[in-house]
């Protein structure tokens, strides 16, 4: 997995090295939202990214929550524009869909 314009290192299990997108609140907690890019060797001409949610008050051993790769664009800039165009309620809904019941 790579970050940003192809070629930088991927995130660890406890944080994100992706591009910071937003800070949102959900169920009394603040969450940092990052855009994490991944290479797809089958489609080298596309930029694919997942959202990574990291709670600001992370408990020891608590891992970030990630979506699948939901941003797929032809360029890094288009992918960033798509992500920045997401509204807070959309980011909250995606987080809610990733959290355990």
C-alpha positions as CSV (number, residue, x, y, z in Angstrom):
1,X,0.0,0.0,0.0
2,X,1.3,3.4,-0.8
3,X,0.3,6.9,0.1
4,X,-0.2,10.2,-1.8
5,X,1.4,10.5,-5.2
6,X,2.5,6.9,-5.7
7,X,5.6,5.7,-4.0
8,X,5.6,6.7,-0.3
9,X,5.2,4.2,2.5
10,X,2.0,2.7,3.9
11,X,0.3,3.2,7.3
12,X,1.0,1.2,10.5
13,X,-1.8,-0.7,12.2
14,X,-2.3,1.9,14.9
15,X,-2.2,5.2,12.9
16,X,-2.4,6.6,9.4
17,X,0.2,8.2,7.2
18,X,-2.4,9.1,4.7
19,X,-3.5,12.6,3.7
20,X,-5.5,14.3,6.5
21,X,-9.0,15.0,5.2
22,X,-11.2,16.1,8.1
23,X,-12.0,15.8,11.8
24,X,-15.5,14.7,12.6
25,X,-17.5,13.7,15.6
26,X,-19.5,10.5,16.1
27,X,-21.2,9.2,19.2
28,X,-19.3,11.5,21.5
29,X,-15.8,11.0,20.0
30,X,-13.7,13.0,17.6
31,X,-12.3,11.1,14.7
32,X,-9.4,12.1,12.4
33,X,-10.2,11.1,8.8
34,X,-7.4,10.3,6.4
35,X,-7.2,9.3,2.7
36,X,-5.0,6.3,2.2
37,X,-3.9,5.5,-1.4
38,X,-3.2,2.0,-2.5
39,X,-1.4,0.7,-5.7
40,X,-3.3,-1.7,-7.9
41,X,-0.8,-3.4,-10.2
42,X,-3.7,-4.4,-12.5
43,X,-4.7,-0.7,-13.0
44,X,-1.5,1.4,-12.8
45,X,-3.4,4.3,-14.4
46,X,-5.8,4.8,-11.5
47,X,-5.6,6.2,-8.0
48,X,-7.5,4.2,-5.5
49,X,-8.0,5.2,-1.9
50,X,-9.7,4.2,1.3
51,X,-10.8,6.3,4.2
52,X,-9.0,5.7,7.5
53,X,-10.7,6.8,10.8
54,X,-8.5,7.3,13.8
55,X,-10.2,8.3,17.1
56,X,-8.6,11.3,18.8
57,X,-8.8,9.5,22.2
58,X,-7.4,6.2,21.0
59,X,-7.4,3.5,23.7
60,X,-4.3,1.2,23.9
61,X,-4.7,-1.5,21.4
62,X,-7.5,0.2,19.5
63,X,-6.9,0.0,15.8
64,X,-8.0,2.6,13.2
65,X,-11.2,1.8,11.2
66,X,-10.8,1.7,7.4
67,X,-13.2,1.5,4.5
68,X,-12.5,-0.5,1.4
69,X,-11.0,1.5,-1.5
70,X,-14.0,3.7,-2.4
71,X,-12.3,6.6,-4.2
72,X,-11.1,5.5,-7.7
73,X,-10.0,8.3,-10.1
74,X,-7.7,8.8,-13.0
75,X,-5.4,11.2,-11.1
76,X,-4.2,12.0,-7.6
77,X,-5.8,15.5,-7.8
78,X,-9.2,14.0,-8.9
79,X,-9.1,11.6,-6.0
80,X,-8.3,14.3,-3.5
81,X,-11.0,16.6,-5.0
82,X,-13.6,13.7,-4.7
83,X,-12.6,13.1,-1.1
84,X,-12.6,16.8,-0.2
85,X,-16.1,17.0,-1.7
86,X,-17.5,14.6,0.8
87,X,-19.7,16.3,3.4
88,X,-19.5,15.5,7.2
89,X,-22.7,13.5,7.2
90,X,-21.3,11.2,4.5
91,X,-18.0,10.7,6.4
92,X,-20.0,9.9,9.5
93,X,-22.2,7.4,7.6
94,X,-19.1,5.7,6.2
95,X,-17.6,5.5,9.7
96,X,-20.8,4.1,11.1
97,X,-20.9,1.4,8.4
98,X,-17.4,0.3,9.4
99,X,-17.8,0.1,13.2
100,X,-18.8,-3.1,14.9
101,X,-22.5,-3.3,15.9
